[in-house]
């Protein structure tokens, strides 16, 4: 049985020659004319808002860590009143990465800039509030 299959495979390879559409079926010769969508290049306003919001998120993160280490209550409802340091690090790092890498993929420039502007205002208020409580930038995450 195995010998018969081997003879069949060798004979079909010798008779058939080189077939470029082998195992591709009738659609094998179709040409793809669809291109991947290209993101619009970010303008200087986008870069400024992206940079400033990311820096402010990082500053809020560092002062929040100091507040957690001192046992102060957290005002961010997503984190809870007394979050663990690990939970705060995970949530804030996720937000920072989303701000830096997902928001730029939004195609509508007004929406993209609106999100970044909202983040700048929210984080500016948070950092100012944290600093008024005497919290410092704690780099021991």
HELIX and SHEET records of a PDB file:
HELIX    1   1 UNK A    2  UNK A   16  1                                  15    
HELIX    2   2 UNK A   44  UNK A   70  1                                  27    
HELIX    3   3 UNK A   85  UNK A   97  1                                  13    
HELIX    4   4 UNK A   98  UNK A  102  3                                   5    
HELIX    5   5 UNK A  103  UNK A  105  5                                   3    
HELIX    6   6 UNK A  109  UNK A  132  1                                  24    
END                                                                             
